[in-house]
């Protein structure tokens, strides 16, 4: 049961924050990137690397993405097609379910939201690309 004073869960991408395309006043900006850059750290309040996709899945998706671009697909189309072809969402869900660190990170974020905090999940992919942060929003909301 959701409490009346519970916070919210949202998501965005780091470039939207950097270019003031979104404004999340009084929200915790939580990165969900396994290996963030220095400038990424500067855009978020904290990062939860345990919620980033596994390196092997990212690498496989990137290789397929590059193959599809070489075949003539635009960057966004190649990204989304690669996501589908490698079964990214199902494999990422399996990873989160099987990772004690990911489970602990989700539990902590869910508790913060239940306590009234608004949590915004942040990574690199833009609005029109499939992204694990949207999967995480659903997983987090299911815990509330």
URDA-V178306 format. One line per field, one symbol per residue. ss: DSSP state (H for helix, E for strand, L for the rest). psi: psi as a letter, one per 20 degrees, with the letter a starting at -180 (. if undefined). burial: 1 if it has 24 or more other ideal C-beta (glycine too) atoms within 12 Angstrom, else 0. A space follows every 50 residues. Layout:
# URDA-V178306
ss->???
psi->???
burial->???
This chain:
# URDA-V178306
ss->LLLLLLLLEEEEEHHHHHLLLLLLLLEEEEELLLLLLHHHHHHLLEELHH HLLLHHHHHHHHHHHHHHHHLLLLHHHHHHHHHHHLLHHHHHHHHHHHLH HHHHHHHHHHHHHHLLLEEEEEELLLLLLLLHHHHHHHHHHHLL
psi->ppqhjqbrprqrqhhhghjkiqonpkqoooqlpgnqrghghiirhrpnhh iqqqghggggggghggghhhiiqrggggghgggghilggghggggghioh gggggggghgggghjiqppoppbhprhjqqqhhhghgghghii.
burial->00000011111111011000000100111111110100010011011111 11110011001001100100000000011111100101101110110000 01001101110111001111111111001111111110111011
